[in-house]
Amino acid sequence: MKDRSAIGRRNRAKGAELEREVAAALFDLTGIAFRRNLRQCQESGWGDLVTDDPAWPFSIECKRRSAGTGCADDWRAQAAASARKAGQLPVVVYRFDRRPIRCALPMGAIRAAFGDRGAAPPEEWVECSLDGLAYLAREIMAGPGTAGMEGAAP
């Protein structure tokens, strides 16, 4: 049996691998360069990926697990907290082993993508593919501006 430190190192490596994979996929889908946010290793409450594009609307939390049935409530809470800190919309990008990447985001992000800046119930989250996330981001970025997005985040 492996000791706890070896398991922790392996889990961190799997998480970092997913972050790099998501950064590359988002670049392919949007043309926006992302990098791992090393600040999140030093101080809690920051998203996992960052970009220099100020119009990017999402604070991204990446989660990788061996198995599961969907986005966990604590993942959503962590994403919402980091999004509030960054002034962005939260999104959890996750993958279970041998399964495709999925994204979970608040219903308010979809409202924001189509110009409705009103608040949505914070407990209402939806799931989509990474392609869907890129589409929503492009729609939000092409909109009349990002002012007021804080009302769309839980």
C-alpha positions as CSV (number, residue, x, y, z in Angstrom):
1,M,0.0,0.0,0.0
2,K,1.3,3.5,-0.9
3,D,1.8,6.0,1.9
4,R,-0.3,9.2,2.0
5,S,2.4,11.4,0.6
6,A,2.7,9.2,-2.5
7,I,-1.0,9.3,-3.0
8,G,-1.1,13.0,-2.6
9,R,1.7,13.5,-5.1
10,R,-0.1,11.3,-7.6
11,N,-3.4,13.1,-7.2
12,R,-1.7,16.5,-7.6
13,A,0.0,15.3,-10.7
14,K,-3.3,14.1,-12.1
15,G,-4.9,17.4,-11.3
16,A,-2.0,19.3,-13.0
17,E,-2.3,17.1,-16.1
18,L,-6.0,17.9,-16.4
19,E,-5.3,21.6,-16.0
20,R,-2.8,21.5,-18.9
21,E,-5.2,19.4,-21.0
22,V,-8.0,21.9,-20.4
23,A,-5.7,24.9,-21.1
24,A,-4.7,23.4,-24.4
25,A,-8.3,22.4,-25.4
26,L,-9.6,25.9,-24.5
27,F,-6.8,27.5,-26.6
28,D,-7.9,25.3,-29.6
29,L,-11.5,26.2,-29.1
30,T,-11.1,30.0,-28.4
31,G,-7.6,31.1,-29.5
32,I,-7.1,32.3,-25.9
33,A,-4.0,31.2,-24.1
34,F,-4.4,29.8,-20.6
35,R,-1.8,28.8,-18.0
36,R,-1.9,27.1,-14.6
37,N,-2.5,29.5,-11.8
38,L,0.5,28.9,-9.5
39,R,-0.9,31.5,-7.1
40,Q,-3.6,28.9,-6.1
41,C,-0.8,26.7,-4.7
42,Q,0.4,29.5,-2.5
43,E,-2.9,31.0,-1.4
44,S,-6.3,29.4,-1.3
45,G,-9.3,30.8,-3.0
46,W,-8.0,31.2,-6.6
47,G,-9.0,29.4,-9.8
48,D,-6.8,26.8,-11.4
49,L,-6.4,28.4,-14.8
50,V,-5.8,32.0,-15.8
51,T,-5.5,34.0,-18.9
52,D,-4.2,37.5,-19.8
53,D,-7.4,38.2,-21.7
54,P,-9.4,40.6,-19.4
55,A,-12.7,39.7,-21.2
56,W,-12.6,36.0,-20.3
57,P,-15.6,35.6,-18.1
58,F,-14.9,32.5,-16.1
59,S,-12.9,31.5,-13.0
60,I,-12.0,27.9,-13.8
61,E,-11.7,25.1,-11.2
62,C,-10.4,21.8,-12.5
63,K,-11.2,18.5,-10.7
64,R,-10.1,15.0,-11.6
65,R,-11.3,11.9,-9.9
66,S,-11.3,8.2,-10.6
67,A,-15.1,7.9,-10.5
68,G,-18.3,9.7,-9.7
69,T,-21.7,10.7,-11.0
70,G,-21.4,14.5,-11.5
71,C,-20.2,17.7,-10.1
72,A,-19.9,17.7,-6.3
73,D,-21.5,20.4,-4.2
74,D,-18.2,21.2,-2.6
75,W,-16.6,21.7,-6.0
76,R,-19.4,24.2,-6.9
77,A,-18.9,26.0,-3.6
78,Q,-15.1,26.2,-4.2
79,A,-15.6,27.5,-7.7
80,A,-18.2,30.1,-6.6
81,A,-15.8,31.4,-3.9
82,S,-12.8,31.7,-6.3
83,A,-15.1,33.4,-8.9
84,R,-16.3,36.0,-6.3
85,K,-12.6,36.7,-5.5
86,A,-11.8,37.2,-9.2
87,G,-15.0,39.0,-10.1
88,Q,-15.9,36.3,-12.7
89,L,-18.4,33.6,-13.3
90,P,-17.6,30.2,-11.7
91,V,-17.1,27.0,-13.7
92,V,-16.0,23.5,-12.6
93,V,-14.3,21.6,-15.3
94,Y,-14.0,18.0,-14.3
95,R,-13.3,14.5,-15.6
96,F,-13.6,11.0,-14.2
97,D,-11.2,8.4,-15.4
98,R,-12.1,7.1,-18.9
99,R,-14.9,9.7,-19.3
100,P,-15.1,12.9,-21.3
101,I,-14.5,16.3,-19.7
102,R,-17.6,18.0,-18.4
103,C,-18.3,21.5,-17.2
104,A,-20.7,22.7,-14.5
105,L,-21.7,26.3,-14.3
106,P,-24.5,28.4,-12.8
107,M,-27.6,29.0,-14.8
108,G,-26.7,32.7,-14.5
109,A,-23.8,32.2,-16.9
110,I,-26.2,31.1,-19.7
111,R,-28.4,34.1,-19.0
112,A,-25.3,36.3,-19.2
113,A,-24.3,34.7,-22.6
114,F,-27.6,35.9,-24.0
115,G,-27.5,39.4,-22.6
116,D,-29.6,38.9,-19.5
117,R,-27.5,40.2,-16.6
118,G,-30.2,39.4,-13.9
119,A,-29.5,37.1,-11.1
120,A,-30.5,33.4,-11.4
121,P,-31.1,31.2,-8.3
122,P,-27.5,30.4,-7.1
123,E,-28.4,26.7,-6.6
124,E,-29.3,26.2,-10.2
125,W,-26.3,24.8,-12.1
126,V,-26.1,23.2,-15.5
127,E,-23.6,20.9,-17.2
128,C,-22.2,21.1,-20.7
129,S,-19.2,20.0,-22.7
130,L,-16.0,22.0,-23.0
131,D,-17.2,23.0,-26.5
132,G,-20.3,24.4,-24.8
133,L,-18.3,26.3,-22.3
134,A,-16.2,27.8,-25.1
135,Y,-19.4,28.8,-26.9
136,L,-20.9,30.5,-23.8
137,A,-17.6,32.3,-23.2
138,R,-17.5,33.6,-26.8
139,E,-21.1,34.8,-26.5
140,I,-20.5,36.6,-23.2
141,M,-17.3,38.2,-24.5
142,A,-19.1,39.3,-27.7
143,G,-21.9,40.9,-25.6
144,P,-22.4,44.5,-24.7
145,G,-19.8,44.3,-21.9
146,T,-19.1,42.3,-18.8
147,A,-20.3,44.9,-16.3
148,G,-22.8,43.4,-13.8
149,M,-21.7,39.8,-14.2
150,E,-21.4,39.5,-10.5
151,G,-25.2,39.3,-10.4
152,A,-25.0,36.1,-12.5
153,A,-22.5,34.3,-10.1
154,P,-23.8,32.5,-7.0
